[in-house]
Amino acid sequence: MIGTTLTELRDHIESLASEDGDYALVCARYGDRPVPASDLRFETRATARAAAHATTRYRRALRRYDPQVPYYDIVVCQEVDRMGGTTPIRTCCESEHGTRDWSLSEPVVNRRPAVARELVEFCHRVAAAVFETLSRHGYDLVESAIMNAYFVHAEELADPDGLCVRLLESMAVELGDRLSPSEQVTLLSAAAGRLEYAPDGSAASLAQSPDRRTVEESLSVLREVGLFRRGTTVTGPADVEEGPANLVVDVSGYALRPHCGRLPLLPIALAVHRCEDAWVPTRMEASDDGWRIAFRSVAGSDPIGRVDRVFAPEVR
Protein backbone atom coordinates (compact mmCIF):
# COMPACT_ATOMS: atom_id res chain seq x y z
CA MET A 1 0.00 0.00 0.00
CA ILE A 2 1.32 3.44 -0.90
CA GLY A 3 -1.52 5.43 0.65
CA THR A 4 -4.29 7.52 -0.85
CA THR A 5 -3.83 11.01 0.64
CA LEU A 6 -1.82 13.72 -1.10
CA THR A 7 0.83 13.60 1.61
CA GLU A 8 1.20 9.80 1.45
CA LEU A 9 1.40 9.76 -2.34
CA ARG A 10 3.94 12.59 -2.46
CA ASP A 11 6.12 10.89 0.19
CA HIS A 12 6.01 7.64 -1.82
CA ILE A 13 7.00 9.39 -5.06
CA GLU A 14 9.88 11.18 -3.36
CA SER A 15 11.06 7.89 -1.81
CA LEU A 16 11.50 6.49 -5.32
CA ALA A 17 13.66 9.39 -6.52
CA SER A 18 17.43 9.41 -7.01
CA GLU A 19 19.60 12.53 -7.23
CA ASP A 20 21.65 11.25 -10.17
CA GLY A 21 19.02 9.13 -11.95
CA ASP A 22 18.77 9.12 -15.75
CA TYR A 23 14.98 9.00 -15.94
CA ALA A 24 12.34 11.69 -15.52
CA LEU A 25 8.57 12.07 -15.98
CA VAL A 26 7.01 14.32 -18.61
CA CYS A 27 3.66 14.85 -20.30
CA ALA A 28 3.85 13.07 -23.65
CA ARG A 29 1.70 15.65 -25.43
CA TYR A 30 2.91 18.92 -23.90
CA GLY A 31 6.37 18.20 -22.51
CA ASP A 32 5.45 19.65 -19.10
CA ARG A 33 6.96 18.10 -15.98
CA PRO A 34 4.05 16.95 -13.77
CA VAL A 35 3.60 17.93 -10.13
CA PRO A 36 4.76 16.54 -7.73
CA ALA A 37 7.56 14.82 -9.70
CA SER A 38 8.64 17.80 -11.79
CA ASP A 39 12.03 18.17 -10.10
CA LEU A 40 12.67 14.47 -9.46
CA ARG A 41 14.82 11.92 -11.27
CA PHE A 42 14.78 8.14 -11.01
CA GLU A 43 17.51 5.54 -11.24
CA THR A 44 15.75 2.87 -13.32
CA ARG A 45 12.94 2.79 -15.84
CA ALA A 46 10.94 0.44 -13.62
CA THR A 47 11.21 2.84 -10.69
CA ALA A 48 10.22 5.75 -12.92
CA ARG A 49 7.17 3.82 -14.16
CA ALA A 50 6.12 3.22 -10.54
CA ALA A 51 6.56 6.95 -9.89
CA ALA A 52 4.49 7.75 -13.00
CA HIS A 53 1.65 5.58 -11.70
CA ALA A 54 1.81 7.23 -8.27
CA THR A 55 1.99 10.70 -9.85
CA THR A 56 -1.16 9.97 -11.84
CA ARG A 57 -2.89 8.94 -8.61
CA TYR A 58 -1.65 12.08 -6.88
CA ARG A 59 -3.02 14.34 -9.60
CA ARG A 60 -6.31 12.44 -9.56
CA ALA A 61 -6.56 13.00 -5.79
CA LEU A 62 -5.63 16.67 -6.18
CA ARG A 63 -8.37 17.04 -8.79
CA ARG A 64 -10.93 16.33 -6.05
CA TYR A 65 -9.91 19.70 -4.57
CA ASP A 66 -9.18 21.51 -7.82
CA PRO A 67 -11.12 20.11 -10.82
CA GLN A 68 -9.05 22.26 -13.21
CA VAL A 69 -5.77 20.39 -12.60
CA PRO A 70 -4.51 19.61 -16.15
CA TYR A 71 -4.83 16.06 -17.45
CA TYR A 72 -1.40 14.74 -18.47
CA ASP A 73 -0.41 11.54 -20.27
CA ILE A 74 2.64 10.91 -18.08
CA VAL A 75 5.52 9.03 -19.68
CA VAL A 76 9.04 8.05 -18.69
CA CYS A 77 11.95 9.65 -20.55
CA GLN A 78 15.64 8.87 -20.31
CA GLU A 79 18.02 11.81 -20.44
CA VAL A 80 21.63 11.28 -21.54
CA ASP A 81 24.45 13.64 -22.49
CA ARG A 82 25.35 14.11 -26.14
CA MET A 83 29.08 13.30 -26.68
CA GLY A 84 29.90 14.22 -23.09
CA GLY A 85 28.21 17.61 -23.42
CA THR A 86 25.54 19.17 -21.28
CA THR A 87 22.60 19.15 -23.72
CA PRO A 88 20.11 16.48 -22.64
CA ILE A 89 18.59 14.09 -25.18
CA ARG A 90 15.25 12.54 -24.32
CA THR A 91 14.95 8.98 -25.56
CA CYS A 92 12.62 6.02 -25.32
CA CYS A 93 9.52 7.81 -24.08
CA GLU A 94 7.37 5.15 -22.54
CA SER A 95 4.05 5.14 -20.69
CA GLU A 96 2.35 2.41 -18.68
CA HIS A 97 0.93 1.11 -21.96
CA GLY A 98 4.30 0.69 -23.69
CA THR A 99 6.36 2.65 -26.19
CA ARG A 100 4.48 4.89 -28.63
CA ASP A 101 5.36 7.13 -31.54
CA TRP A 102 4.17 10.66 -30.69
CA SER A 103 3.25 13.18 -33.35
CA LEU A 104 2.41 16.88 -33.18
CA SER A 105 -1.29 17.03 -32.37
CA GLU A 106 -3.97 19.69 -32.37
CA PRO A 107 -3.77 20.47 -28.63
CA VAL A 108 -0.01 21.05 -28.93
CA VAL A 109 -0.41 23.48 -31.83
CA ASN A 110 -3.16 25.43 -30.07
CA ARG A 111 -1.64 25.57 -26.61
CA ARG A 112 -1.85 28.76 -24.54
CA PRO A 113 1.20 31.05 -24.27
CA ALA A 114 3.99 29.80 -21.99
CA VAL A 115 3.41 32.51 -19.37
CA ALA A 116 -0.22 31.45 -18.92
CA ARG A 117 0.78 27.79 -18.55
CA GLU A 118 3.44 28.70 -16.00
CA LEU A 119 0.97 30.70 -13.90
CA VAL A 120 -1.61 27.91 -13.95
CA GLU A 121 0.96 25.28 -13.00
CA PHE A 122 2.31 27.49 -10.21
CA CYS A 123 -1.21 28.04 -8.86
CA HIS A 124 -1.75 24.28 -8.75
CA ARG A 125 1.52 23.81 -6.88
CA VAL A 126 0.53 26.40 -4.28
CA ALA A 127 -2.91 24.81 -3.89
CA ALA A 128 -1.38 21.35 -3.51
CA ALA A 129 1.08 22.55 -0.85
CA VAL A 130 -1.73 24.17 1.16
CA PHE A 131 -4.14 21.24 0.84
CA GLU A 132 -1.41 18.79 1.89
CA THR A 133 -0.63 20.94 4.93
CA LEU A 134 -4.28 21.33 5.93
CA SER A 135 -4.71 17.56 5.66
CA ARG A 136 -1.57 16.85 7.68
CA HIS A 137 -2.60 19.30 10.45
CA GLY A 138 -6.23 18.16 10.62
CA TYR A 139 -7.93 21.38 9.47
CA ASP A 140 -10.88 19.60 7.86
CA LEU A 141 -13.34 22.46 8.42
CA VAL A 142 -11.00 24.94 6.75
CA GLU A 143 -10.59 22.58 3.79
CA SER A 144 -14.37 22.33 3.42
CA ALA A 145 -14.79 26.11 3.61
CA ILE A 146 -12.17 26.62 0.88
CA MET A 147 -13.89 24.11 -1.39
CA ASN A 148 -17.33 25.66 -0.82
CA ALA A 149 -15.98 29.08 -1.80
CA TYR A 150 -14.24 27.55 -4.81
CA PHE A 151 -17.43 25.91 -6.05
CA VAL A 152 -19.19 29.28 -5.89
CA HIS A 153 -16.45 30.70 -8.16
CA ALA A 154 -16.79 27.68 -10.48
CA GLU A 155 -20.48 28.46 -11.04
CA GLU A 156 -19.67 32.06 -11.94
CA LEU A 157 -16.47 31.70 -13.98
CA ALA A 158 -16.05 29.59 -17.13
CA ASP A 159 -12.33 30.22 -17.74
CA PRO A 160 -10.35 27.38 -16.08
CA ASP A 161 -7.18 29.47 -15.82
CA GLY A 162 -9.03 32.27 -14.08
CA LEU A 163 -10.72 29.72 -11.83
CA CYS A 164 -7.30 28.51 -10.70
CA VAL A 165 -6.39 32.04 -9.58
CA ARG A 166 -9.76 32.40 -7.82
CA LEU A 167 -8.96 29.22 -5.85
CA LEU A 168 -5.89 30.90 -4.37
CA GLU A 169 -7.98 33.95 -3.50
CA SER A 170 -10.54 31.76 -1.69
CA MET A 171 -7.77 29.93 0.13
CA ALA A 172 -6.16 33.14 1.35
CA VAL A 173 -9.40 34.64 2.66
CA GLU A 174 -10.58 31.46 4.41
CA LEU A 175 -7.19 30.85 6.04
CA GLY A 176 -7.09 34.43 7.29
CA ASP A 177 -10.65 34.24 8.65
CA ARG A 178 -10.59 30.81 10.25
CA LEU A 179 -7.12 30.49 11.80
CA SER A 180 -5.62 32.43 14.68
CA PRO A 181 -2.44 34.47 14.02
CA SER A 182 -0.22 31.78 15.56
CA GLU A 183 -2.01 29.05 13.57
CA GLN A 184 -1.55 31.08 10.39
CA VAL A 185 2.20 31.42 10.97
CA THR A 186 2.48 27.69 11.75
CA LEU A 187 0.57 26.77 8.61
CA LEU A 188 2.59 29.27 6.56
CA SER A 189 5.85 27.64 7.66
CA ALA A 190 4.60 24.11 6.98
CA ALA A 191 3.11 24.91 3.56
CA ALA A 192 6.14 26.98 2.51
CA GLY A 193 8.33 23.95 3.22
CA ARG A 194 6.28 21.95 0.71
CA LEU A 195 6.29 24.55 -2.07
CA GLU A 196 8.95 23.99 -4.72
CA TYR A 197 8.98 25.54 -8.17
CA ALA A 198 11.43 26.43 -10.91
CA PRO A 199 10.16 27.89 -14.22
CA ASP A 200 11.68 26.34 -17.33
CA GLY A 201 14.88 28.15 -18.23
CA SER A 202 14.94 30.22 -15.05
CA ALA A 203 18.10 30.77 -13.04
CA ALA A 204 16.01 31.51 -9.94
CA SER A 205 14.10 28.74 -8.21
CA LEU A 206 11.82 28.21 -5.21
CA ALA A 207 13.29 24.70 -5.07
CA GLN A 208 16.62 25.91 -3.70
CA SER A 209 17.42 25.31 -0.06
CA PRO A 210 16.38 28.26 2.16
CA ASP A 211 19.95 29.20 3.11
CA ARG A 212 20.74 29.86 -0.57
CA ARG A 213 17.60 31.73 -1.62
CA THR A 214 17.22 35.51 -1.54
CA VAL A 215 14.00 37.51 -1.54
CA GLU A 216 14.98 38.99 -4.92
CA GLU A 217 15.34 35.49 -6.42
CA SER A 218 11.95 34.44 -5.07
CA LEU A 219 10.31 37.58 -6.45
CA SER A 220 11.99 36.89 -9.79
CA VAL A 221 10.40 33.43 -9.93
CA LEU A 222 6.96 34.86 -9.15
CA ARG A 223 7.39 37.49 -11.84
CA GLU A 224 8.47 34.89 -14.42
CA VAL A 225 5.39 32.75 -13.83
CA GLY A 226 3.20 35.82 -14.38
CA LEU A 227 1.94 36.38 -10.82
CA PHE A 228 2.77 40.09 -11.15
CA ARG A 229 4.51 42.45 -13.59
CA ARG A 230 7.00 43.87 -11.11
CA GLY A 231 8.10 43.00 -7.59
CA THR A 232 10.95 44.84 -5.88
CA THR A 233 12.28 45.23 -2.35
CA VAL A 234 12.50 48.74 -0.91
CA THR A 235 13.67 50.27 2.33
CA GLY A 236 11.70 52.46 4.68
CA PRO A 237 9.18 52.27 7.53
CA ALA A 238 6.04 50.18 7.24
CA ASP A 239 4.24 52.30 9.80
CA VAL A 240 5.39 55.34 11.77
CA GLU A 241 3.69 54.11 14.94
CA GLU A 242 4.95 50.52 14.68
CA GLY A 243 8.48 51.40 13.62
CA PRO A 244 10.46 50.26 10.58
CA ALA A 245 9.76 46.96 8.89
CA ASN A 246 12.54 44.46 8.25
CA LEU A 247 11.42 44.10 4.64
CA VAL A 248 9.10 46.03 2.34
CA VAL A 249 8.10 44.73 -1.11
CA ASP A 250 6.41 46.77 -3.86
CA VAL A 251 4.25 44.78 -6.29
CA SER A 252 2.42 45.94 -9.41
CA GLY A 253 0.21 44.07 -11.87
CA TYR A 254 -0.74 41.45 -9.26
CA ALA A 255 -2.96 38.62 -10.61
CA LEU A 256 -5.01 38.18 -7.41
CA ARG A 257 -7.81 40.64 -6.66
CA PRO A 258 -8.73 42.43 -3.41
CA HIS A 259 -11.75 41.11 -1.50
CA CYS A 260 -13.66 43.36 0.91
CA GLY A 261 -10.67 45.60 1.47
CA ARG A 262 -8.22 42.72 1.86
CA LEU A 263 -5.58 41.50 -0.57
CA PRO A 264 -4.95 37.72 -0.92
CA LEU A 265 -1.19 37.27 -0.41
CA LEU A 266 -1.02 33.48 -0.24
CA PRO A 267 1.50 32.77 -3.07
CA ILE A 268 3.71 35.76 -2.19
CA ALA A 269 3.66 34.91 1.52
CA LEU A 270 4.66 31.29 0.84
CA ALA A 271 7.50 32.20 -1.55
CA VAL A 272 9.02 34.92 0.66
CA HIS A 273 8.65 32.81 3.81
CA ARG A 274 10.89 30.16 2.18
CA CYS A 275 13.80 32.62 2.19
CA GLU A 276 16.58 32.61 4.75
CA ASP A 277 14.89 34.81 7.38
CA ALA A 278 11.38 33.25 7.09
CA TRP A 279 9.49 36.49 6.51
CA VAL A 280 5.87 36.97 7.63
CA PRO A 281 3.62 39.68 6.09
CA THR A 282 2.34 42.09 8.74
CA ARG A 283 0.89 45.06 6.87
CA MET A 284 -0.52 46.12 3.47
CA GLU A 285 -1.08 49.47 1.84
CA ALA A 286 -2.02 50.60 -1.64
CA SER A 287 0.68 52.33 -3.69
CA ASP A 288 0.48 54.45 -6.84
CA ASP A 289 0.70 51.48 -9.21
CA GLY A 290 0.05 48.47 -7.00
CA TRP A 291 0.65 47.33 -3.44
CA ARG A 292 3.27 47.78 -0.73
CA ILE A 293 3.70 44.80 1.61
CA ALA A 294 5.61 44.97 4.90
CA PHE A 295 7.22 41.82 6.32
CA ARG A 296 8.90 40.92 9.58
CA SER A 297 11.26 38.04 10.21
CA VAL A 298 10.05 35.18 12.42
CA ALA A 299 13.35 35.56 14.25
CA GLY A 300 12.65 39.25 14.86
CA SER A 301 10.81 40.92 17.71
CA ASP A 302 7.36 39.35 18.19
CA PRO A 303 6.22 39.13 14.54
CA ILE A 304 3.15 37.11 15.53
CA GLY A 305 2.00 39.94 17.79
CA ARG A 306 1.82 42.18 14.71
CA VAL A 307 -0.04 39.64 12.57
CA ASP A 308 -3.78 39.84 11.90
CA ARG A 309 -4.39 37.93 8.68
CA VAL A 310 -1.16 36.62 7.20
CA PHE A 311 -2.73 35.34 3.99
CA ALA A 312 -5.13 38.22 3.28
CA PRO A 313 -4.30 41.37 5.28
CA GLU A 314 -6.44 44.49 5.20
CA VAL A 315 -5.28 47.25 2.88
CA ARG A 316 -4.60 50.49 4.73
C-alpha positions as CSV (number, residue, x, y, z in Angstrom):
1,M,0.0,0.0,0.0
2,I,1.3,3.4,-0.9
3,G,-1.5,5.4,0.7
4,T,-4.3,7.5,-0.8
5,T,-3.8,11.0,0.6
6,L,-1.8,13.7,-1.1
7,T,0.8,13.6,1.6
8,E,1.2,9.8,1.4
9,L,1.4,9.8,-2.3
10,R,3.9,12.6,-2.5
11,D,6.1,10.9,0.2
12,H,6.0,7.6,-1.8
13,I,7.0,9.4,-5.1
14,E,9.9,11.2,-3.4
15,S,11.1,7.9,-1.8
16,L,11.5,6.5,-5.3
17,A,13.7,9.4,-6.5
18,S,17.4,9.4,-7.0
19,E,19.6,12.5,-7.2
20,D,21.7,11.2,-10.2
21,G,19.0,9.1,-12.0
22,D,18.8,9.1,-15.7
23,Y,15.0,9.0,-15.9
24,A,12.3,11.7,-15.5
25,L,8.6,12.1,-16.0
26,V,7.0,14.3,-18.6
27,C,3.7,14.9,-20.3
28,A,3.9,13.1,-23.7
29,R,1.7,15.7,-25.4
30,Y,2.9,18.9,-23.9
31,G,6.4,18.2,-22.5
32,D,5.5,19.6,-19.1
33,R,7.0,18.1,-16.0
34,P,4.1,17.0,-13.8
35,V,3.6,17.9,-10.1
36,P,4.8,16.5,-7.7
37,A,7.6,14.8,-9.7
38,S,8.6,17.8,-11.8
39,D,12.0,18.2,-10.1
40,L,12.7,14.5,-9.5
41,R,14.8,11.9,-11.3
42,F,14.8,8.1,-11.0
43,E,17.5,5.5,-11.2
44,T,15.8,2.9,-13.3
45,R,12.9,2.8,-15.8
46,A,10.9,0.4,-13.6
47,T,11.2,2.8,-10.7
48,A,10.2,5.7,-12.9
49,R,7.2,3.8,-14.2
50,A,6.1,3.2,-10.5
51,A,6.6,7.0,-9.9
52,A,4.5,7.8,-13.0
53,H,1.6,5.6,-11.7
54,A,1.8,7.2,-8.3
55,T,2.0,10.7,-9.8
56,T,-1.2,10.0,-11.8
57,R,-2.9,8.9,-8.6
58,Y,-1.6,12.1,-6.9
59,R,-3.0,14.3,-9.6
60,R,-6.3,12.4,-9.6
61,A,-6.6,13.0,-5.8
62,L,-5.6,16.7,-6.2
63,R,-8.4,17.0,-8.8
64,R,-10.9,16.3,-6.0
65,Y,-9.9,19.7,-4.6
66,D,-9.2,21.5,-7.8
67,P,-11.1,20.1,-10.8
68,Q,-9.1,22.3,-13.2
69,V,-5.8,20.4,-12.6
70,P,-4.5,19.6,-16.1
71,Y,-4.8,16.1,-17.4
72,Y,-1.4,14.7,-18.5
73,D,-0.4,11.5,-20.3
74,I,2.6,10.9,-18.1
75,V,5.5,9.0,-19.7
76,V,9.0,8.0,-18.7
77,C,12.0,9.6,-20.5
78,Q,15.6,8.9,-20.3
79,E,18.0,11.8,-20.4
80,V,21.6,11.3,-21.5
81,D,24.4,13.6,-22.5
82,R,25.3,14.1,-26.1
83,M,29.1,13.3,-26.7
84,G,29.9,14.2,-23.1
85,G,28.2,17.6,-23.4
86,T,25.5,19.2,-21.3
87,T,22.6,19.2,-23.7
88,P,20.1,16.5,-22.6
89,I,18.6,14.1,-25.2
90,R,15.2,12.5,-24.3
91,T,14.9,9.0,-25.6
92,C,12.6,6.0,-25.3
93,C,9.5,7.8,-24.1
94,E,7.4,5.1,-22.5
95,S,4.0,5.1,-20.7
96,E,2.4,2.4,-18.7
97,H,0.9,1.1,-22.0
98,G,4.3,0.7,-23.7
99,T,6.4,2.7,-26.2
100,R,4.5,4.9,-28.6
101,D,5.4,7.1,-31.5
102,W,4.2,10.7,-30.7
103,S,3.3,13.2,-33.3
104,L,2.4,16.9,-33.2
105,S,-1.3,17.0,-32.4
106,E,-4.0,19.7,-32.4
107,P,-3.8,20.5,-28.6
108,V,0.0,21.1,-28.9
109,V,-0.4,23.5,-31.8
110,N,-3.2,25.4,-30.1
111,R,-1.6,25.6,-26.6
112,R,-1.9,28.8,-24.5
113,P,1.2,31.0,-24.3
114,A,4.0,29.8,-22.0
115,V,3.4,32.5,-19.4
116,A,-0.2,31.5,-18.9
117,R,0.8,27.8,-18.6
118,E,3.4,28.7,-16.0
119,L,1.0,30.7,-13.9
120,V,-1.6,27.9,-14.0
121,E,1.0,25.3,-13.0
122,F,2.3,27.5,-10.2
123,C,-1.2,28.0,-8.9
124,H,-1.8,24.3,-8.8
125,R,1.5,23.8,-6.9
126,V,0.5,26.4,-4.3
127,A,-2.9,24.8,-3.9
128,A,-1.4,21.4,-3.5
129,A,1.1,22.6,-0.8
130,V,-1.7,24.2,1.2
131,F,-4.1,21.2,0.8
132,E,-1.4,18.8,1.9
133,T,-0.6,20.9,4.9
134,L,-4.3,21.3,5.9
135,S,-4.7,17.6,5.7
136,R,-1.6,16.8,7.7
137,H,-2.6,19.3,10.4
138,G,-6.2,18.2,10.6
139,Y,-7.9,21.4,9.5
140,D,-10.9,19.6,7.9
141,L,-13.3,22.5,8.4
142,V,-11.0,24.9,6.8
143,E,-10.6,22.6,3.8
144,S,-14.4,22.3,3.4
145,A,-14.8,26.1,3.6
146,I,-12.2,26.6,0.9
147,M,-13.9,24.1,-1.4
148,N,-17.3,25.7,-0.8
149,A,-16.0,29.1,-1.8
150,Y,-14.2,27.6,-4.8
151,F,-17.4,25.9,-6.1
152,V,-19.2,29.3,-5.9
153,H,-16.5,30.7,-8.2
154,A,-16.8,27.7,-10.5
155,E,-20.5,28.5,-11.0
156,E,-19.7,32.1,-11.9
157,L,-16.5,31.7,-14.0
158,A,-16.1,29.6,-17.1
159,D,-12.3,30.2,-17.7
160,P,-10.4,27.4,-16.1
161,D,-7.2,29.5,-15.8
162,G,-9.0,32.3,-14.1
163,L,-10.7,29.7,-11.8
164,C,-7.3,28.5,-10.7
165,V,-6.4,32.0,-9.6
166,R,-9.8,32.4,-7.8
167,L,-9.0,29.2,-5.9
168,L,-5.9,30.9,-4.4
169,E,-8.0,34.0,-3.5
170,S,-10.5,31.8,-1.7
171,M,-7.8,29.9,0.1
172,A,-6.2,33.1,1.4
173,V,-9.4,34.6,2.7
174,E,-10.6,31.5,4.4
175,L,-7.2,30.8,6.0
176,G,-7.1,34.4,7.3
177,D,-10.6,34.2,8.6
178,R,-10.6,30.8,10.3
179,L,-7.1,30.5,11.8
180,S,-5.6,32.4,14.7
181,P,-2.4,34.5,14.0
182,S,-0.2,31.8,15.6
183,E,-2.0,29.0,13.6
184,Q,-1.5,31.1,10.4
185,V,2.2,31.4,11.0
186,T,2.5,27.7,11.8
187,L,0.6,26.8,8.6
188,L,2.6,29.3,6.6
189,S,5.9,27.6,7.7
190,A,4.6,24.1,7.0
191,A,3.1,24.9,3.6
192,A,6.1,27.0,2.5
193,G,8.3,24.0,3.2
194,R,6.3,21.9,0.7
195,L,6.3,24.5,-2.1
196,E,9.0,24.0,-4.7
197,Y,9.0,25.5,-8.2
198,A,11.4,26.4,-10.9
199,P,10.2,27.9,-14.2
200,D,11.7,26.3,-17.3
201,G,14.9,28.1,-18.2
202,S,14.9,30.2,-15.1
203,A,18.1,30.8,-13.0
204,A,16.0,31.5,-9.9
205,S,14.1,28.7,-8.2
206,L,11.8,28.2,-5.2
207,A,13.3,24.7,-5.1
208,Q,16.6,25.9,-3.7
209,S,17.4,25.3,-0.1
210,P,16.4,28.3,2.2
211,D,19.9,29.2,3.1
212,R,20.7,29.9,-0.6
213,R,17.6,31.7,-1.6
214,T,17.2,35.5,-1.5
215,V,14.0,37.5,-1.5
216,E,15.0,39.0,-4.9
217,E,15.3,35.5,-6.4
218,S,11.9,34.4,-5.1
219,L,10.3,37.6,-6.5
220,S,12.0,36.9,-9.8
221,V,10.4,33.4,-9.9
222,L,7.0,34.9,-9.1
223,R,7.4,37.5,-11.8
224,E,8.5,34.9,-14.4
225,V,5.4,32.7,-13.8
226,G,3.2,35.8,-14.4
227,L,1.9,36.4,-10.8
228,F,2.8,40.1,-11.2
229,R,4.5,42.5,-13.6
230,R,7.0,43.9,-11.1
231,G,8.1,43.0,-7.6
232,T,11.0,44.8,-5.9
233,T,12.3,45.2,-2.3
234,V,12.5,48.7,-0.9
235,T,13.7,50.3,2.3
236,G,11.7,52.5,4.7
237,P,9.2,52.3,7.5
238,A,6.0,50.2,7.2
239,D,4.2,52.3,9.8
240,V,5.4,55.3,11.8
241,E,3.7,54.1,14.9
242,E,4.9,50.5,14.7
243,G,8.5,51.4,13.6
244,P,10.5,50.3,10.6
245,A,9.8,47.0,8.9
246,N,12.5,44.5,8.2
247,L,11.4,44.1,4.6
248,V,9.1,46.0,2.3
249,V,8.1,44.7,-1.1
250,D,6.4,46.8,-3.9
251,V,4.2,44.8,-6.3
252,S,2.4,45.9,-9.4
253,G,0.2,44.1,-11.9
254,Y,-0.7,41.5,-9.3
255,A,-3.0,38.6,-10.6
256,L,-5.0,38.2,-7.4
257,R,-7.8,40.6,-6.7
258,P,-8.7,42.4,-3.4
259,H,-11.8,41.1,-1.5
260,C,-13.7,43.4,0.9
261,G,-10.7,45.6,1.5
262,R,-8.2,42.7,1.9
263,L,-5.6,41.5,-0.6
264,P,-4.9,37.7,-0.9
265,L,-1.2,37.3,-0.4
266,L,-1.0,33.5,-0.2
267,P,1.5,32.8,-3.1
268,I,3.7,35.8,-2.2
269,A,3.7,34.9,1.5
270,L,4.7,31.3,0.8
271,A,7.5,32.2,-1.5
272,V,9.0,34.9,0.7
273,H,8.7,32.8,3.8
274,R,10.9,30.2,2.2
275,C,13.8,32.6,2.2
276,E,16.6,32.6,4.7
277,D,14.9,34.8,7.4
278,A,11.4,33.2,7.1
279,W,9.5,36.5,6.5
280,V,5.9,37.0,7.6
281,P,3.6,39.7,6.1
282,T,2.3,42.1,8.7
283,R,0.9,45.1,6.9
284,M,-0.5,46.1,3.5
285,E,-1.1,49.5,1.8
286,A,-2.0,50.6,-1.6
287,S,0.7,52.3,-3.7
288,D,0.5,54.5,-6.8
289,D,0.7,51.5,-9.2
290,G,0.0,48.5,-7.0
291,W,0.7,47.3,-3.4
292,R,3.3,47.8,-0.7
293,I,3.7,44.8,1.6
294,A,5.6,45.0,4.9
295,F,7.2,41.8,6.3
296,R,8.9,40.9,9.6
297,S,11.3,38.0,10.2
298,V,10.0,35.2,12.4
299,A,13.3,35.6,14.3
300,G,12.6,39.3,14.9
301,S,10.8,40.9,17.7
302,D,7.4,39.4,18.2
303,P,6.2,39.1,14.5
304,I,3.1,37.1,15.5
305,G,2.0,39.9,17.8
306,R,1.8,42.2,14.7
307,V,0.0,39.6,12.6
308,D,-3.8,39.8,11.9
309,R,-4.4,37.9,8.7
310,V,-1.2,36.6,7.2
311,F,-2.7,35.3,4.0
312,A,-5.1,38.2,3.3
313,P,-4.3,41.4,5.3
314,E,-6.4,44.5,5.2
315,V,-5.3,47.2,2.9
316,R,-4.6,50.5,4.7
